Amino acid sequence: MSSSDRIELSIDPGTWAPMDEEMVSVDPIEFQLEEESYKDRIDSYQRKTGLTEAVQTGTGQLNRIPIAIGVMDFEFMGGSMGSVVGEKITRLIEYATNQFLPLILVCASGGARIQEGSLSLMQMAKIASALYDYQSNKKLFYVSILTSPTTGGVTASFGMLGDIIIAEPNAYIAFAGKRVIEQTLNMTVPEGSQAAEYLFHKGLFDPIVPRNLLKDVLSSGYDRFDRKEGIVCIFRWGFPGKNRRIFLQFLMKDIQSIRIEVKEGIYARRVLYMEIRGHGAIPLTRTDENLTPREIEQKAAELAYFLRVPIEVF
């Protein structure tokens, strides 16, 4: 998926405001291949993709939530991270810091750009430094989305620094690629060991979310039930501003029941709760979701069956 298609899928129509579109790469180390110069290659990809660089950054609204977002584009030189990519992402983070905006970075990259040498590697530290101020000092919220592929210096820096890290199904996620590892270490990399599903079970990131559900998950939150580890994780957005993320974690053995609240009339209310020992009732659905009685009963039945707990109605 191109970065433009991703933005169209994720951002509410009419709210996208791009940043730093005029910023373009130069040839800082005068890198030269026999076939073409680095500058000629940049020009070629600009004509091919209609982009100026391998990332688009800007602001917009995601289901009416104002956000800052950067979307990498693998079609532009394999999404490689050079000085301009690093600078655009850093400026986006600094803007989000000053405006107290949630930050989303969509990763799709082969890693640092070899044509810029150590200058491309510097971007890893520069972006990480900006994120430190954003997350640790200002206590703001960053979501990293790993698409296929996410490798190299992007994996080794901002790709893995999210407060919440989301992967797409079947995404290829690694530092060094399979071929590089096998040729360097003279060993066989097990099939599927760099796939999102395998890495999820190793605890490398949070949920795996299909692309068509991603916008709703980002704007409302998610529930993760891990029977193997015996834990439940609940993530929700809070009110705009500092510390607006709500992240709760419980032991599955402390879940006592699934509760349904139903109030009919002018102000109808149908909400699903999870009763947690020592914590009371935790809402799993929003009051404005307008679920039908059948929908909420089905959700409750599926969850109660999975958790092996009773259903209560009040």
Secondary structure as UniProt FT lines:
FT   HELIX           3..10
FT   TURN            13..14
FT   STRAND          17..19
FT   TURN            21..22
FT   TURN            28..29
FT   HELIX           38..49
FT   STRAND          55..62
FT   TURN            63..64
FT   STRAND          65..72
FT   TURN            74..76
FT   HELIX           77..79
FT   HELIX           83..99
FT   STRAND          103..109
FT   HELIX           114..116
FT   HELIX           118..132
FT   HELIX           133..137
FT   STRAND          142..150
FT   HELIX           152..155
FT   TURN            156..157
FT   HELIX           158..160
FT   STRAND          164..167
FT   TURN            169..170
FT   STRAND          172..173
FT   HELIX           178..185
FT   TURN            191..194
FT   HELIX           196..201
FT   TURN            202..203
FT   HELIX           211..213
FT   HELIX           214..220
FT   STRAND          221..226
FT   TURN            227..230
FT   STRAND          231..237
FT   TURN            242..243
FT   STRAND          245..251
FT   HELIX           252..254
FT   STRAND          255..263
FT   TURN            266..267
FT   STRAND          269..276
FT   TURN            277..279
FT   STRAND          280..283
FT   TURN            287..288
FT   HELIX           293..307
FT   STRAND          311..313
//
